[in-house]
Amino acid sequence: MDLERDLRSLAIAWPETPVFDLRPQRRRWPFAVAIVFAALAAAFAVPQSRGAILDLFDFGGVTIERVHALPPAQERPLADGLGSVITAAQAKDYLGRKPLLPPVRVTLYERADVVSMLFTYAGRPVLLSEFRGGASGILKKIVGPATNIEAVPDGVWLQGAHLYLFPQAPPRLAGNVLLLVRNGLTVRLEGRHLSKAEALTISERIR
Amino acid sequence: MEGRPPFEDLVRPHLETAFRVAYLITRNAADAEDATQDALVKAWRAFPRFRAEAPMRPWLLQIVANEARNRRRSEGRRGRLALLVQASSGGAAPSPEDDVDREQLVDALEQLSDEHREVLGCRYLLDLSEEETAAALGIAHGTVKSRTARALEQLKEAYGPRA
C-alpha cells in the first residue's frame, strides 16, 4: 500500500538520544540526597520555620524534624500521588522482598521506589507505604509542637497533624501515622482519624 | 546469570529505539528521557528474572513503553506530537510538492487517536516487528494487525485523496 510506503519513507527528525546511566544502582544515592535537599529546602524556604528546628531524628528511612511552626501545606486525599499501578512481582523488585500486605485485596502503586496501597479499616481509608529501610531521608516528616511522638514496639507513633514530604510531590498535611521497621522495610501507616490501637492492630495483620 | 553478558551490553544497542518509543508516547523529549531512564532502573532490577534465551529488545521496549504511558498519564501533558520532517538536502532532493505531502502526512498522523498513532509509529516510523510492537504497546499480536489496519484506514481518511 502506498500509504505504508510513504510512512516508512518519512525522515523524522527525532530528538537526539540522551546519554543514559546504565548502572542505575548509582542513581539511588544522588536521588536520596536530592530528596533530603528538597525537604530541607521546603522547610527553610518558609519564613516561619527558618531557624526554628527543635529536634531532628531518623527512623528507618524517615527523617522526622520538629519545628516551632508548621510550614503551610495542603490537606490532600490519601490517594493523591501514589504513582503508577504495579504488579506484586514489580513490588518485590522495588522492595527486595514480598511487600507486607493487609488481609484484603489491594492495588499496589509505586512512586520513587515507595510501594503504597490503600484499603479501609473500620470504614475509614488507611494508606500503607513501604520501602527499603536504611536510607535515611527518603521520606520526611515535619512535626509541630502539638504533634505527639511516642515510641511503640518496633516503631514510632505520630499523633496529630504534621507535614509529609514524599519524593517528587508537594508537601501535604498528614494525619496520624505509625512508622515501623520490619523485615528490612520501613513501613508507614496513615489514616486521618486512625487511633494508635487501630494502627497497632493493623500492623499485626500485615504480612 | 553465569555467562550472560552484562546488563549494559545487552541494552545499549536498543537505547535509541527505546527512547524513540518513549517519545512517541509522551510526545515530549524531556519526559521521554525521564521515562527511559526510570525504565532502565526497573529493567536493571528485573534483570535477574529476565530469561537469558529471551530477546532483549521486546522486553526492554515493554518496560520503557509502560513507564512512558504512566508518565504521560501522571504528567497530564497532551502536547502536540513533535514530529518534524527533516529538511530535504543533497542528492536527488524531493520536490517542494513532496515536502508538502510529507508534512500533510505527519499532520494526518497527528489527528489519529493515541493508540492508532502509536501502532503506526512503532510499525512504520520505528520499523518494529509485530512482536516488538505488541510488547511495546502491551497488546496481543493479533491486535497489532487489526489495530494497524484500522489505523491505516483512519490515516487514509485524514490524509485525503493522496493516499
Interface residues (C-beta under 8 A of the other chain):
Chain A: M1 D2 L3 E4 D6 L7 R8 L10 A11 I12 A13 W14 P15 T17 P18 F20 D21 L22 R23 P24 Q25 R27 G83 S84 A89 Q90 D93 Y94
Chain B: F7 E8 V11 R12 L15 E16 F19 R20 Y23 A29 A32 E33 T36 Q37 L40 V41 K42 W44 R45 A46 R49 E67 N70 S74 A82 L83 L84 V85 Q86 D101 R102 L105 V106 L120 Y124 L125 D127 L152 L155 K156 Y159 A163
